[in-house]
């Protein structure tokens, strides 16, 4: 079976006038800036040194004042408040942030995250009944709730009030909540629509701080950074500002739970960047929720006790190891299921009773990255099937599910990632419909992943000065990716495969005058077929190993010269 090849999109040449405008940057970094549509020094500096947006203090999310009034009334009436979260890193940090902030002004705060396997995603009637029986009279959702119409109706019938804070796309009918905070509400003119769930929760406590000076919003920016990066929201605009501030807090005065987590991950002496949150901190917070309950990472973020945090961090480390092992096995099995047919279907579907629901999304993401096709991976139980979906820009997965909602019991997500629960009686019909939708939408398109190159360079241009400039792009992530470079006519030596599974490519590359270490994660299969002369696209990275720091290339793809 042939895997898709990357299409290399080479950098646009810089016009002479823009090159002059950016003259205070190095030639390579000028190209990096220009590919991101920065054409003047002022534009570049505004992005590289983010400040509060000029509307930052003048505009609030729609319904914020009403939400604050409901919360204040509940506190004055000594009512108990539940913060109802989600079991991913965005939901966990949102729950911790709002719970910690509210605990400054009331003792009656109860954080609650549903169990992934027994309760599923979002508000649900059994949980609401249980909370009501415990005396909860106000429920504030974080990172969920915007599509929970029936559940909010049920809460209202019990005499509970609900405030929804969420960032997911709403449906036409909104839940009958006391207040809804969501930048994607059709009637909301809030300038930045890209906030994560934790960002929306942060906006709520920022507004509350005007009434309750005990709440200091800046104390929670580290949680905003972790949740925003882990949820892969665009790191531009307000998110970039908030995450920059949050990374500063993580590197200067991290809370005890994060310090313990960093210690367990051997990151204590390292400067924390966005990639460390994406690949180290985020997965560890997610691990527990994927395997069942998110109570452990939530307790870690809520606690300031050194011994307790150390113990919880070690538990998360063990769970993350289990999660990785389980993920690899399900990825392997799902790959076998979807490759039975050749050619592949337009949408890859792997449903199995033995698939662990907590890592279905990881397996779906693996299939989508490998074959560049939308994927659905799920667990089929005695009566119901629950699945996770991942997609490509050419196929909007949540729009496809919208067209099948008459078959679904519940669903949610966005264009590239979603999930659903369905009766087994309707599963075959759903599979047929999704296949028809994918075939129709992808027909005639050249489905091929691409790599956009920021600059073509020679190896001698990869130096300390350039690396210092590249660091100014931090935080990198969605819509502000790490810079990618192209170098032509390279040769390789000291070629070997490394890693526990021998799946990574390690080598030295040279242009005849200069040589640098290079590693290609997941590219070990190329070790026996590297051309004698090749072109490579890569990221320029500083590798830290046992106290030593050396520059290296992180190879993304290579082709014969």
Secondary structure by P-SEA (a helix, b strand, c coil): cccbbbbbbccccccaaaaaaaccccaaaaaaaaaaccccaaaaaaaaccccccccccccccaaaaaaaaaaaaaaabbbbbbcccccaaaaaaaaaaaaaaaacccbbbbbbcccccccccccaaaaaaaaaacccbbbbccccccaaaaaaaaaaacbbbbbbcccccccccccccccccccccccccccccccaaaaaaaaaaaaaaacccccccccaaaaaaaaaaacccccaaaaaaaaaaaaaaaccccaaaaaaaaaacccccccccccccccaaaaaacccccccaaaaaaaaacccaaaaaaaaaaaaaaaaaaaaaaaaaaaaaaaaaacccccccbbbbbbccccccaaaaaaaaaaaaccccccccccccccccbbbbbcccccaaaaaaaacccccccccccccccccccccaaaaaaaaaaaaaaaaaccccbbbbbbbccccccccccaaaaaaaaaacccccccccbbbbbccccccccccccccccbbbbbbbcccbbbbbbbcccccccccccccccccccbbbbbcccbbbbbbbccccccc
